[in-house]
Amino acid sequence: MRRSLNIFSLIAMVFLLLAACSKEKEEASEVDSLEKIEGVWEGSINIPNQPLPIVVEFGTEKGMISIPVQGLSDYPLSDVKLNASDVFFNMNIQGQKLSFVGKVEQEKISGTFTQQGQSFPFELVKGSKEEEVDKGNMVEVKVHGGTMSGQLEIPSGEGPFPLMVIIAGSGPTDRNGNSIALPGKNNSLKMLAEDLASNGVATIRYDKRGVGNNTSLASKEEDLRFDQFIDDAAAWVKFAKDDTRFSKVGIIGHSEGSLIGMVASEKTDADAFISVAGAGRPIDQVLLEQLQTQLPANLMEESTIILEKLKQGEQVKTVSPELQSVFRTSVQPYMISWLKYDPTQHLQKLNCPVLLVNGNVDIQVPVKDAELLHQAKKDSELLIVDKMNHILKEAPADREGNIATYSNPDLPLANGLVDGIVDFVKNR
């Protein structure tokens, strides 16, 4: 138990230091040539039960680190060295050294992160140069706290075209459907946007605040609210409605983005709404179902009590170390704001056409959630895609094989998904 307490104390300390120092810049130290590893590397520090996503960019002589969930962007690394396949780099923050020692193996760097005597493994995979290609289609909209960028995919030929705003799922998931908390890429939302454009449907997809191109919009974890994501989505719908190139404007919300999209559709009077792998129950019910298979009885009881208090708008000051990754104090305000929304209630308020999509091998959001949403709104359309998993790819039903698809960008989208969405958008 003492070791667990020390681990979570370290996590809190790292978070506080990063939040406090996100604006500081240091002079880069002299380094050896880093030409062999030059570029962007994405991954995480694997703190137990709470991986910390990071992005490291190496130049030929120096490097920078970004930690999106903490609002830290392009913080200079010091003592960056490459010796054959061994790589070393540090962060110096308020007199403390946070060190990384790793080994380069083809497109991966793995090793050990150390701070104040505590060590955790880290892993990075080589990023792509997609951002350089994407810049030509970027658009911007004013949101709370600044300007948010998004990517427009527009069909060739004469418009106006129907347009769908695509909202990504939970965590540090970017506009392409990839998360730096997971190894590799799947590019599911990028592929969806491109396939829709080739079928005459325009899209705007965007990195959430604190992620990717919109890292600058990050706030401290305790200041984040679910409503901010709703307002961001609504801003994009209003942006597109003011553009004469688009005939109608709707929303496609994936996973957590489904609930965000429901409420944003209601606020903006969107012309259509599509839920893809969206939960049909409030988040406390989903979370308790997931925890049931992982926690002993005493922690399950504590989780139930915590969620009940959060639903009432009350924060819980004392949380067992084993539950910190889920119910830490800094994340509770966000959970309170999220728990206010019941997807079935908000779906019933929509007056626009609604399509509910789910895959029958989705191991994160089962088909029953789409069926619950369909029961709540009888005039909605229900599309169950055969062999489709949570990241919209064809996958086996077994868990190991299913998860393996999450890091394979070469797999196509599941058959029937794009055709079903295009038919709905064009004919409804």
N, C-alpha and C positions, 0 to 999 in steps of 0.2 A: 504493500500500500504506500509506503514512504517513497518508493521509486516512482510510482504513478504520480504522486503529488509533485515530485521534483520535475517530472517530465512536463506536466501541465503548467507549472510555474515558469518553466523555461519558455514554453510556447507563449504564454502571456507576456513575458519579458521581451521576446523577439517582436511580437506584435506592437507593443507599446513603443519600443525603440524605433521600429520602422515608421510608425505613424508620426512620431515626434520629429523624425529626422528626414521626412520625405522630400523636404525642400533643400536640404543641405547638399552641397557639392564639394568634392575633394579634388585636389590635383592628382592626376594619375601618376603612379610611380613608373620608373623606367622598367621596361619589360623586354623579354626576348620576342622574336618574331612569332606571331600566332597565325601565320598564313595558312597552315594546314587545317586549322579549325575555324577559320574566319567565317562569320555568318551568324545566323540566329539559331539558338538552341532552346527547346521548350521542355519542361518537365516539372518535377516537384521535389521538395524535401519531404521524405516519408516519415513524418512524425506520427506515431501510433494513433490510429483512428481519426487523424486530422491532417492529411497531406497538405503541404503549403505550396501551391503552384508558383513557379518562377519562370522567368524568361531571361536568358543570358545571351548577350550579343558580343562577339569577339571581333575586334578590328585586327589589323596587322600588328599593332603594338599595345593595345589596351582593350579593356572590356567594360561592359555596363550590365547591371542587373535590374530587372523590373519585377515587382511583386504586386500584380494587379489588385488582388483582394485587399491589400493594405494601402493602395494609392501610391505606391512607390514606383517611380518611372525613371529609367535611365540613370540609376545611381552608379557612380564610377567604382569600379573594382580597383584594388591595389595589389601589388606584387603578383601580377599575372605572369605565369611562366609555363612554358611547354618544353618538356624534356623527353624526346622520343615520343612515347605514347602516354607519358605521365603529365597531367596538367594540375597546376596549383593556382588558386586565386583566393583573395580575401576581401571582406568588407570591413572598413573601419568606421564604426559609428559611436560617437561620444566616448572615445577612448577604448572601446571594446572591439576586439578582433573576432570576426566570424569567418571561419576558414573553410575552404572546400579543397579536398584532395581527391583527385579522380584519375581514371584511366580512359583513354580514348580507344574505342574499338569500332572501326568503320563509322557508322552514323549514330553512335551512342557514346555518351560519357556517363560513367557510373562511378560512385565513390562515397566519401564520408563528409558530412557537414558537422562542424564542431563549434560550440559556443560554451564558454565557462565550464569546460570539462565534460559536458554532455554531448553525445554524438548520435547522429541519425544518418541513415543512408540517403543519398540523393541520386536521381537519374535524369538525364537530359537526352533528347533526341533531336537530330538536326532538322531545323525548320525548312520551309520552302521559300521560294521567291515570289509567291503568289501576290503579295502586296504590290510589287512593282507592276504587275500586269493589271491589277484591279484599279489603279489610281484613276484611269480614264473615265470610269463610270461612277465616281464618288459624288454624292450630293450631301448637303448639310441642312440642318434645321436647328432653330433655337429651342433649347430646353432649359429647365431649371438648372442653374449652375454653369451654363455656358452653351457651347455649340456641339451638336452630335453629328457625326458623319455616318452615312449609310451607303450602300451600294445598289445602284439601279441596274436592273437587267431589262432591256426593252427590245421587243421583237423588231425584226427588220420589216420594211414595208410601210404602208400608209396606216396611220392611226385614225381616230383615237383607239387605244387599247384598254381592256380591263386591267386593273392593277391590284395585286395582293401584297400587303405588308406582311413579311414573314418574321415571327417572333421566336427566338431560340429558347431552349429549356433552361433548367436551373444551373446554379454554380457558374464558374468562369467559362461558359460555353459561348463561342464567338458566332459571328454571322454565318459561318460556313458549317456550323454544327459540330465543331471540334472544341475540345476542352484541354487546357494545359494540365488539368488534374489527371488526365488519362494519357497513356502512351500512344503515340501515333495519331493519325487523322482518319476520319471517315468521309468528310466532305459532303455529308448527306444534304444539308440545306443549300450548299453551293450547287450541287447537282440538281436539286429540285428547282431552284431558281432558273438555272440554265435550260432545263428541260421544258419548263413552263414557257420561257421566252421563245423557244423553238416551236411552241404550239400556239403562239399568239397571245400569251398572257404575260404582262409586265409584272415585275416584282421589285420591292425595296426590302433589303435585309440589312440588319445593322448589328454591330457589337453593342452589347448592353453597357450601361455606364460602369466604368471600372474595368472593362475588358477591351483588349485589342486596340483599335484606333480610338476608342473612347475611354482609355485609361485615365485621362485627365479629369474625367467627371466622377472619379471614385471619391467616396467619403469614408470616414471611419465607420467600422462595422456597426457600432452602436447608433449611428445616425441614419442608417439605411432603412427605407420603408418600402413595402410592397407597392404602395400607391405611386411611388416614383417611377416604377417600371410601367405602370398603367399610363401615367401622364406622358412618358416618352413615346409609347406606342400610339397614343392619341395624337401626339404632335406630328407623327409621320403620316397618319391618315389625313389630317387637316392639310398638311403639306401637299400630298398627292391630289387632294380634291381641288386645290387651287391651280393645278397644272392641266391645261387644256389638252395635253397629249393623252389623257386618261379618261375613259368614258365612265367607268364605275370604279369604286375603291372598296376593297374588302380586306379581311385579315385572315392569315393562316397562323395559328398558334400551336407550337409543338411542345408537348410535355407541360412544364410549368407555364410556358408561354400560352397555353390554351386558356387558362383562367385569366391571365393578363389580357389576352385578346378578347375574351367575352366582355369584360368590363369596359375595355377601350372601345369595343364596337357599340356598346350601349351609349357611351358618352359622346361618340362622334356620329351616331346614326350611320354606321358603315353599311355598305350595300350588300355585303355577304360575310359570313363567318364560317371558317373551317377549323375544327379542332382535330389535331393529329396527335394521338397517344396522350390525350388529356385525361386527368383524373376526374372521376364522377362523384367524388366524395370530398368533404373538407379535409385539409391537410393533416389534422390531428388523427383522423381515422386511418388515413393512409400510413402515417408514421407509426402508429401503434401496431398496425398489421405487420409492418416491416420489422419492428423491434421485437415482436413476439417470438420470432425464431432465433433471436440473437442474445436475449437477456435472461438472466435468472429471475425468479419470481419477485425477489425484493426490489431489484432495479426496475422491473416492469411496473410494479406498484408505484414506485417513485415517479416514473415517467408519466404514468396516468395522472397522478396528482399534479405534477408540474404543468402538464398540458391543460388540465382543468383550470388552474389558476391563470395561465396565460390567456385562455379563452375569455376569462373575466377581466382581462386587462391588467392583471397583477404580475409583476416581475417576482422571480424567485431568487433570493440571494444565495441560498445554500444549495449546491448541486454536487452530488457524488462525483469523485474524479472520473469514474468510468463513464459518466454521462456528459462530461464537459464538451466533448466534440459535437454533441447535438444541442445541448441546452445551456451552453456557456452564457454568462450574463450579457456579454456584448451582442449576442445574436437574438436575445429575447425580444427586444423592441420590434425587430423585423418579423419575428414569428407572431407576435401579438397583432401586428397590422395584417399579416397574411391570414390568420385565423378568422378574421371578420368576414371572409368571403366564402360562400357556399356555392360551388359551381352550378348545381342544379337550379338554385334560385335565380342566379344571374342569367343563365341560359334561357329561362322562361321569359325574361324581360325583353329578349331580342325580337324585333319585328322583321328582321331581314331573313333571307334563306340561310339555312344552317346545314352543314355537312359534318358528320362525325366519323372520323377515320381511326381505325386501330388495326394492328397486325395480330394474327392468331398465334404468333410465337414471341410476343413481347413479354419479356421476363421482368419488366419494371412496372408497366401499366397493363394489366390484363384486359381482355375483351369485355369483362363484366362492367368496367368503368364506362366504356362507350355505350353499353346497353343501358346503364343507369341514366346517362345523359339523354339517350333516345327516349326513355320512358318519361323523363321530365318534360321533354318537348316533342310531342307526338308528331308534329309536322316536319321535324328534321329528317334528313336522309342519313342512313347508316351504311358505311362501307367498311367491311372487314376484309383486309387484304391477306390472301393466303401466303403463308410462309414469311410474312414480314415481321421484323423485330422492332425494337424501340428506335433504332437509328435508320429505319426505313429501308433496310436491306433484307434480301432473302437470307434466311439463317436456319440452322437446325434447331430442333426444340431443346436439345441438351444444353445446359448452362455454359459449359466450357466452350463448345463450338459456337454458341450464340455470341458470347462475349468476344471471341476471336475476331468477329466481323467489325467490332468497334474501332479497330485500328487498321482497317484495310480500305484505303480510298479507291482501289481499283474495282471493287465490287459495284455493280450497277444497282440502281434503286429497284425495289421489288416490283414485279410485273403487276400492273393494274392500278398502281398508286397515281401516277401522273395522268393516265387516261381518265381515271375517276374524277380527279380534281378539275381537269380541263373541261370535261363534260358538264360538271356542276357549274363552273364559273361562266361558261359560254351560254348555257341553256337555262339557267335559273335566274 
